[in-house]
Amino acid sequence: MQSQDKSIIPLMETLYSNFTNTEATIADFFIHNNKKQDFSAESVSSKLFVSKASLSRFAQKCGFKGYREFVYRYEQTFNEEIQNVGKLKKNVLSTYQKLLDKSYTLTDEAQLKRISEMPLKYKKVYVYGIGSSGIVAMEFKIRFMRLGLNVESVVDAHIMQMNSVLIDEDTLVIGFTVSGKTKIVLNSLKEAKLRKAKTIIITSNNDFSLHDFCNEIVLIAVTKNLAIGNVISPQFPMLVVVDILYSHFLNSNYNEKASFLNDTLSNIEFELESEFE
């Protein structure tokens, strides 16, 4: 990884759906800016035709005390981007690198460790996803099932609706949706919450309303058109989170889980090498 500075750009992107039109204009300026310039309130308000008060409210919505603190953090982690006019391969790899850097910023290590301990506390674990997110849900099942976890992936909308009747307080439900707007996944999480299940959503959309029916919101990195897979596979940032959760889960009581994994994979003569000792 080229840089592990905690850039605030990914934070703006995840909060984007909560911004007013004026705040979205301000966010667009900072997200897409690629050169060093005067970021003072006077200069930016004049350039964007917004008030200084709007800049202050925007900064506070991003979690800062005021605009001055926001700019300090932005300038601290800002690196002037080199215009990429190379081959397509370089563009793709550069996008992957940016997503990895953003993932470093957004992932909350304490949160992911806490979540990795949850599956063993519940009798039933369901993982929901549709389309590309469904592929991640199936990958989650395969990875964790190898370690002895009784988990089921649900990737069909109709079955997801029927599955709601099986949910109770002894159930953990994890929903994958890049956009955070997939209705069937959101409705299923709401229904699970009503049935007193523990609910987790993994998404790029830090919509405040998700807190109403999700116990945990895990943020993933996002880039333009990621949800439709325009250039980069939309599963990538979600799989990064799955890998971190898997690593925490495996590392907890490692010897027992590694032994179970070796038994599971014995038919293909694969022996797990210790990566955590």
VEXTORFI-623994 format. One record per residue (C-alpha): x, y, z. Coordinates in Angstrom, 2 decimals, decimal comma. Example, Ala and Ser with C-alpha at 12.3 -4.5 7.8 and 13.67 -1.06 7.14 Angstrom:
        X        Y        Z
    12,30    -4,50     7,80
    13,67    -1,06     7,14
***
This chain:
        X        Y        Z
     0,00     0,00     0,00
     1,46     3,29    -1,07
    -0,17     5,44     1,60
    -1,89     4,72     4,88
    -2,81     8,30     5,75
    -6,36     8,50     7,03
    -7,77    10,57     4,15
   -11,13    12,22     4,78
   -12,28    11,77     1,18
   -13,74     8,27     1,80
   -15,63     9,68     4,79
   -17,24    12,34     2,59
   -18,20     9,70     0,04
   -19,96     7,50     2,58
   -21,87    10,49     4,00
   -22,79    11,81     0,55
   -26,44    10,69     0,62
   -27,00    12,73     3,79
   -25,78    16,02     2,29
   -28,04    18,86     1,16
   -27,60    20,13    -2,41
   -25,25    22,85    -1,18
   -23,25    20,40     0,91
   -23,05    18,00    -2,05
   -21,56    20,83    -4,13
   -18,92    21,39    -1,46
   -18,22    17,66    -1,18
   -17,84    17,31    -4,96
   -15,25    20,07    -4,96
   -13,05    18,41    -2,34
   -13,56    14,83    -3,58
   -12,66    15,57    -7,20
   -10,00    18,21    -6,61
    -6,55    17,08    -7,80
    -4,36    20,12    -7,24
    -3,13    22,16    -4,32
    -4,75    25,55    -4,00
    -6,17    28,07    -1,56
    -8,72    26,23     0,59
    -9,54    29,17     2,87
   -13,22    29,78     3,62
   -13,08    33,05     1,68
   -11,64    31,42    -1,43
   -13,82    28,31    -1,47
   -17,06    30,12    -0,67
   -16,38    32,55    -3,50
   -15,46    29,78    -5,94
   -18,51    27,62    -5,16
   -20,97    30,48    -4,57
   -21,82    29,20    -1,10
   -21,75    30,93     2,27
   -19,05    30,49     4,91
   -21,80    29,22     7,21
   -22,53    26,44     4,70
   -18,86    25,43     4,78
   -19,01    25,31     8,56
   -22,17    23,18     8,60
   -20,67    20,85     6,01
   -17,52    20,37     8,09
   -19,58    19,63    11,19
   -21,67    17,07     9,34
   -18,38    15,37     8,41
   -17,55    15,12    12,10
   -15,28    18,14    12,56
   -15,64    21,05    14,96
   -15,52    23,54    12,13
   -14,29    24,28     8,62
   -10,77    25,20     9,75
   -10,24    21,75    11,29
   -11,69    20,10     8,18
    -9,28    21,95     5,89
    -6,34    21,12     8,15
    -7,12    17,41     7,87
    -7,75    17,67     4,14
    -4,44    19,42     3,47
    -2,60    17,07     5,82
    -3,53    13,98     3,83
    -3,81    15,59     0,42
    -1,43    14,34    -2,23
    -1,37    16,06    -5,59
    -2,47    13,41    -8,05
    -0,46    12,66   -11,15
    -2,64    12,67   -14,23
    -2,86     9,13   -15,47
    -2,61     8,93   -19,25
    -1,09     5,45   -19,35
    -2,52     2,13   -20,35
    -5,82     0,67   -19,18
    -3,99    -1,78   -16,93
    -2,44     1,09   -15,00
    -5,85     2,75   -14,61
    -7,42    -0,42   -13,23
    -4,57    -1,14   -10,82
    -4,56     2,48    -9,69
    -8,28     2,25    -8,89
    -7,72    -0,92    -6,89
    -4,95     0,83    -4,95
    -7,23     3,76    -4,17
    -9,91     1,39    -2,93
    -7,40    -0,33    -0,68
    -6,24     3,01     0,72
    -9,84     4,04     1,31
   -10,55     0,68     2,95
    -7,72     1,34     5,39
    -9,33     4,65     6,28
   -12,86     3,32     6,73
   -12,31     0,01     8,50
   -12,79     0,15    12,24
   -10,55    -2,58    13,65
   -12,36    -2,75    16,99
   -15,73    -2,99    15,25
   -14,62    -5,78    12,90
   -13,10    -7,76    15,76
   -16,35    -7,37    17,71
   -18,41    -8,54    14,73
   -16,11   -11,51    14,09
   -17,00   -12,81    17,55
   -20,76   -12,61    16,97
   -21,43   -15,66    14,70
   -20,59   -18,18    17,44
   -23,00   -16,45    19,83
   -26,07   -17,17    17,69
   -27,76   -20,43    16,71
   -28,55   -19,24    13,19
   -26,49   -17,02    10,88
   -27,93   -15,74     7,59
   -26,06   -13,67     5,01
   -28,16   -11,69     2,51
   -27,18   -10,23    -0,85
   -28,57    -9,74    -4,36
   -26,58    -9,73    -7,62
   -22,90    -8,93    -7,09
   -23,54    -8,61    -3,36
   -25,06   -12,09    -3,49
   -21,76   -13,44    -4,81
   -20,06   -11,97    -1,73
   -22,73   -13,52     0,51
   -21,99   -16,95    -1,00
   -18,25   -16,41    -0,59
   -18,84   -15,49     3,07
   -20,71   -18,77     3,57
   -18,01   -20,88     1,92
   -15,16   -19,22     3,81
   -16,73   -19,44     7,25
   -18,32   -22,84     6,73
   -14,79   -24,23     6,23
   -14,07   -23,15     9,79
   -17,08   -24,98    11,19
   -19,59   -22,12    11,27
   -23,20   -23,07    10,56
   -24,06   -20,25     8,15
   -26,48   -19,91     5,25
   -26,36   -17,44     2,36
   -29,66   -16,21     0,91
   -29,32   -14,63    -2,54
   -32,83   -14,95    -3,95
   -35,36   -12,21    -3,23
   -38,32   -14,56    -2,84
   -36,46   -16,93    -0,51
   -35,20   -13,92     1,45
   -38,81   -12,95     2,14
   -39,78   -16,48     3,15
   -36,71   -16,82     5,34
   -37,99   -14,06     7,61
   -40,30   -16,52     9,40
   -37,24   -18,48    10,59
   -35,68   -15,49    12,32
   -35,80   -14,87    16,06
   -33,64   -13,47    18,87
   -31,13   -16,30    18,39
   -30,36   -15,18    14,82
   -27,60   -13,05    13,30
   -28,40   -11,48     9,93
   -25,72    -9,84     7,77
   -26,75    -7,87     4,69
   -24,45    -6,92     1,81
   -25,39    -4,01    -0,47
   -22,85    -1,70    -2,09
   -25,35     1,10    -2,66
   -27,17     0,63     0,62
   -30,40     0,99    -1,35
   -31,29    -2,58    -2,35
   -34,89    -2,69    -1,15
   -35,22    -6,42    -0,58
   -32,06    -6,53     1,54
   -33,07    -3,44     3,54
   -36,62    -4,72     4,06
   -35,31    -8,10     5,15
   -32,99    -6,47     7,67
   -35,91    -4,38     8,98
   -38,04    -7,51     9,37
   -35,18    -9,31    11,10
   -34,81    -6,40    13,53
   -38,53    -6,51    14,30
   -38,10   -10,20    15,12
   -35,33    -9,23    17,59
   -32,42   -10,59    15,54
   -28,97    -8,98    15,58
   -28,53    -7,15    12,27
   -25,42    -5,97    10,43
   -25,21    -4,14     7,10
   -22,04    -3,90     4,99
   -22,33    -0,99     2,57
   -20,73     2,13     1,14
   -23,71     4,27     2,12
   -23,51     5,80     5,59
   -27,18     6,73     5,58
   -28,20     7,77     9,09
   -31,55     5,98     8,73
   -29,79     2,60     8,60
   -29,15     2,93    12,33
   -32,89     2,47    12,90
   -32,76    -1,23    12,04
   -29,06    -2,18    11,97
   -27,02    -2,87    15,10
   -23,79    -2,42    13,16
   -22,98    -0,51     9,96
   -19,72    -1,58     8,35
   -18,52     0,92     5,74
   -16,74    -0,17     2,59
   -14,73     1,92     0,14
   -16,44     3,22    -2,97
   -15,50     4,71    -6,31
   -17,61     6,14    -9,11
   -20,04     3,60   -10,65
   -18,76     0,83    -8,36
   -22,27    -0,50    -7,72
   -22,77    -1,27   -11,44
   -19,29    -2,70   -11,96
   -18,38    -0,18   -14,67
   -14,62    -0,83   -14,41
   -13,89    -2,44   -11,06
   -15,69    -5,54    -9,75
   -18,17    -4,26    -7,14
   -17,39    -7,23    -4,90
   -13,81    -6,11    -4,25
   -14,24    -3,70    -1,30
   -16,81    -6,01     0,30
   -14,42    -8,94     0,01
   -11,74    -6,87     1,74
   -14,06    -6,59     4,75
   -14,92   -10,30     4,56
   -11,21   -11,16     4,58
   -10,59    -9,03     7,68
   -13,55   -10,60     9,48
   -12,35   -14,05     8,43
    -8,83   -13,35     9,71
   -10,16   -12,26    13,11
   -12,49   -15,26    13,28
    -9,71   -17,70    12,36
    -7,21   -16,14    14,73
    -9,58   -16,61    17,66
    -8,89   -20,15    18,91
    -6,65   -20,62    15,87
    -5,50   -24,21    16,44
    -9,04   -25,62    16,66
   -10,26   -23,74    13,60
    -7,14   -24,47    11,57
    -7,59   -28,16    12,34
   -11,22   -28,00    11,22
   -10,16   -26,21     8,04
    -7,55   -28,85     7,27
   -10,19   -31,56     7,72
   -12,56   -29,70     5,41
    -9,92   -29,33     2,70
    -8,32   -32,77     3,08
    -9,99   -34,07    -0,09
    -7,86   -31,72    -2,20
    -4,70   -32,45    -0,20
    -4,35   -28,90     1,04
    -2,62   -28,21     4,34
    -3,12   -24,88     6,03
     0,04   -22,99     6,90
     0,02   -20,92    10,05
    -0,04   -17,20     9,25
    -0,85   -15,88    12,69
     1,49   -17,65    15,10
***
